[in-house]
């Protein structure tokens, strides 16, 4: 590399004319596939361990709070649902046959057809 004084740049005004030897080295290496996988796992392991430690810490805190405040949660749940348990259960009404006949009295089907079997009404192909 050639180094010489440059008048327009004050830093280089008093530089002598020199040739510096310049050495360029480029290195490379290749790894087998199984070593690449192990290297990737090794490089990503700090993030994996950080995530696992945070997950276990949060799980431990949740369990600790659940054990400590379980009686409170149970009593609060019972208090909320006390009204629902004290109300009587209403039974649903199922329509009787006479109600169905009254509802469909104006239909084209007569009452006698309800009791007839459906033979020869449908054809199988």
Order of alpha helices (4+ residues) and beta strands (2+ residues): beta-beta-alpha-alpha-alpha
